[in-house]
Every structure is written in C-alpha cells, then in structure tokens.
C-alpha cells in the first residue's frame, strides 16, 4: 500500500460544492439527443465543438460540458470555491504537493472565469473556480420542465485503487466522510465525502483507476425518475438503463443508472438526507450486506462494478489506469448480491452457503 499523501502547509481552498463536469464525447449530435432531448437538460449555449448544459435550479453557466473529441473521457471534475482568493489557495496547495497545474484568468470553458486545473496526487483532473457567468434560474419555469426534470447537479463518483489514501487526501481538502463500506478485516471498498450538507459531493469507489464511475443529477421526487424510465421505454431507448430504478441503503436515495452513447454513466438521484451538523455520525456498511447497494436486495449488475470512464491529464492525454491490489467489491459479494438480506447473527460464509444449495 502506498504511503499517505503529505498534507501541505498551505491552507486548503474553501470548496463549496461540485459544480460541473467536462465530458469528452465522440459524437456531439448523439450526445445532445441523449442529454437534451431525452434527459431534458437545458442548453445554455453551444457551438460545433461543445455544448453547455445546466439543470433547472442552477444559476451558474452550466453543470455539464460536452466536448467533442477522439476518446470518450473526463476532462475535469470541477468544484466551485467560496472566493477568488480560494483559487489562489488551491494553486498554492497543489503547487506545494508538486502536482501539475494550469491557471487561466479567462477560464478553460465558456462561462467560467479565473480557474485552476490540476492533476491531483490520485491522478484525477480537478478544477477550482469562483468567477462564473450567471444565467436565469429556471426553477419557476414549469412550462419548460418535463415530468422527469433534472433540478441539480448532485455529485460525482470516482474510482481509485486505494480508497483510504484517497479519503485521507480529500479530508486534507476539508471534505468529510458521511458513509463507507468495509469488511471486518478493515478493507474499505468505498466512501462518500461531502462539502455541501448532503451525503456527498463525490465518492471514492475502490477499483482500477483513476476513472470516473458516474456523474449524478437530482430530481425532486422518485416519481420523476419513474417518468424518465417511462420516457426511455416509449422511445425504445430502455437499453440506456444499466441499473434500477431502486433505493440505495447507502445514502437512502432513490436511484437510476443510465449509460450515455459513449458509455459514460449518469445517475439520476433523489431523497438523500441532511448532513450539515458538525457531529453528523458516520454510517458504515458491511460489504457483505447486500442492502448497502440496493435496499430491496436486488442484484447489482457486474458492469456497475467493472465499467468506468477514463480521465485525462492537463494536455488531454488519457491517464494510465492502475489496478486495485485489494479485493474488489464485486469479488467480495458475488454469490451474495441479490439473493437475500444479511441478517444480524448470520455469518457471511453461512449466508453464502445457504444460498448455494
């Protein structure tokens, strides 16, 4: 196992929330059909190279950038900070760590001002910004909203070989852990971490990485998610559904996982809980409790554990993927997921054997 990432003496930037993701897609027209015509995200502006999309409650320029490119990947996980000075703080923080950085006063994309992009010690391309163009918040425009309206960007999910190392580094940035999955040997398979007072702004999921597992948009209610499923069925596009709908144990949220035309995973998410108190308790789940991933005990499709999007460096090159040395969640739960609940007092081995007979 690698040593912990050192904590810089420079203060960390004050991060407010996950703000947008820049996705590279190989066919801009097909991606537009999926994200705009099917999912109903709002086009802020577009050209032949990129489309800038936002959710209905957003007032900053965009929550998602679709940029045309040769390889489907993630160009940036972007976080908004509290002030312009926090962009300076981010630059000092990552420079002290020796990470590659790129600062642009005019921003990297339309609608975003002075910003810093870095490749962090985990290999992920992060962006930090404060300055942004304000646009109309469409929360009151019910004439524009479909029954499955996406109202907020909720979170990212990242795949990394060493979850505890990743969490320790994110804690040095001021993130707090709300929930995790572990076994009785102490192996941590995933952790949910946050800055805003919800379950997470991002999650660290154990696996070969650095990769992006999913980007998540919130709806108001679970019936909005059912409406999306009905729409996909009516359009004969239900093959975009990878998993769900269902309810998570972790986060307590109602969910649906979709795959876009390039295979990027998008979660539609609603009804998690408030975490803003300073003594908000950590919730830990046993990796062998199959209610952790689906509260109803339904099986998790293997692709959900194995597939994820590549990420890019600051020059647009694909980051190499490092294999996870510790067991994967799929390896630990195969033969258990989807068969029954793990009940108090039952051993994991007994649980597995009981359902192999």
TALINWO-V869919 format. One record per residue. RES is the residue in one small letter. PSI is psi in whole degrees, 0 to 359 (999 if undefined). Layout:
[[RES:PSI] [RES:PSI]]
//
This chain:
[[x:139] [x:155] [x:158] [x:152] [x:129] [x:149] [x:122] [x:155] [x:336] [x:137] [x:146] [x:151] [x:151] [x:99] [x:131] [x:310] [x:163] [x:138] [x:315] [x:164] [x:139] [x:115] [x:135] [x:128] [x:153] [x:341] [x:101] [x:323] [x:316] [x:320] [x:322] [x:317] [x:318] [x:308] [x:330] [x:303] [x:324] [x:305] [x:341] [x:16] [x:151] [x:132] [x:116] [x:312] [x:165] [x:157] [x:193] [x:346] [x:337] [x:153] [x:132] [x:120] [x:150] [x:164] [x:171] [x:335] [x:359] [x:144] [x:349] [x:167] [x:321] [x:161] [x:347] [x:131] [x:126] [x:115] [x:133] [x:135] [x:172] [x:335] [x:126] [x:124] [x:177] [x:125] [x:331] [x:135] [x:113] [x:132] [x:139] [x:139] [x:169] [x:332] [x:165] [x:326] [x:335] [x:339] [x:320] [x:316] [x:318] [x:319] [x:315] [x:319] [x:310] [x:331] [x:319] [x:328] [x:349] [x:21] [x:148] [x:134] [x:156] [x:118] [x:130] [x:119] [x:327] [x:5] [x:167] [x:339] [x:165] [x:146] [x:355] [x:129] [x:217] [x:122] [x:158] [x:131] [x:141] [x:158] [x:113] [x:172] [x:346] [x:354] [x:7] [x:142] [x:111] [x:152] [x:145] [x:131] [x:158] [x:312] [x:132] [x:152] [x:131] [x:141] [x:173] [x:128] [x:123] [x:22] [x:329] [x:358] [x:68] [x:341] [x:341] [x:344] [x:135] [x:169] [x:341] [x:33] [x:133] [x:120] [x:335] [x:150] [x:126] [x:311] [x:168] [x:169] [x:126] [x:145] [x:127] [x:146] [x:331] [x:92] [x:312] [x:321] [x:318] [x:316] [x:318] [x:319] [x:317] [x:328] [x:328] [x:341] [x:1] [x:6] [x:152] [x:142] [x:131] [x:320] [x:156] [x:170] [x:130] [x:170] [x:179] [x:357] [x:356] [x:1] [x:128] [x:125] [x:335] [x:154] [x:142] [x:125] [x:150] [x:156] [x:310] [x:163] [x:53] [x:188] [x:322] [x:152] [x:331] [x:165] [x:150] [x:113] [x:132] [x:130] [x:183] [x:129] [x:179] [x:132] [x:167] [x:121] [x:307] [x:162] [x:139] [x:135] [x:143] [x:148] [x:171] [x:318] [x:164] [x:335] [x:335] [x:324] [x:319] [x:321] [x:322] [x:317] [x:316] [x:319] [x:316] [x:319] [x:316] [x:328] [x:4] [x:41] [x:21] [x:349] [x:349] [x:344] [x:120] [x:322] [x:138] [x:186] [x:158] [x:185] [x:131] [x:150] [x:301] [x:126] [x:342] [x:11] [x:151] [x:138] [x:162] [x:131] [x:129] [x:157] [x:130] [x:179] [x:336] [x:358] [x:355] [x:138] [x:133] [x:127] [x:138] [x:131] [x:141] [x:156] [x:42] [x:203] [x:166] [x:138] [x:17] [x:346] [x:147] [x:336] [x:26] [x:125] [x:144] [x:136] [x:121] [x:136] [x:140] [x:131] [x:338] [x:1] [x:105] [x:1] [x:348] [x:318] [x:330] [x:114] [x:334] [x:358] [x:15] [x:151] [x:148] [x:125] [x:140] [x:327] [x:331] [x:329] [x:329] [x:328] [x:142] [x:165] [x:143] [x:160] [x:158] [x:159] [x:188] [x:343] [x:2] [x:13] [x:147] [x:130] [x:136] [x:145] [x:126] [x:133] [x:146] [x:129] [x:324] [x:165] [x:147] [x:161] [x:324] [x:316] [x:322] [x:337] [x:355] [x:135] [x:349] [x:314] [x:128] [x:1] [x:320] [x:177] [x:151] [x:113] [x:147] [x:132] [x:347] [x:135] [x:156] [x:318] [x:317] [x:323] [x:314] [x:312] [x:322] [x:335] [x:10] [x:351] [x:999]]
//
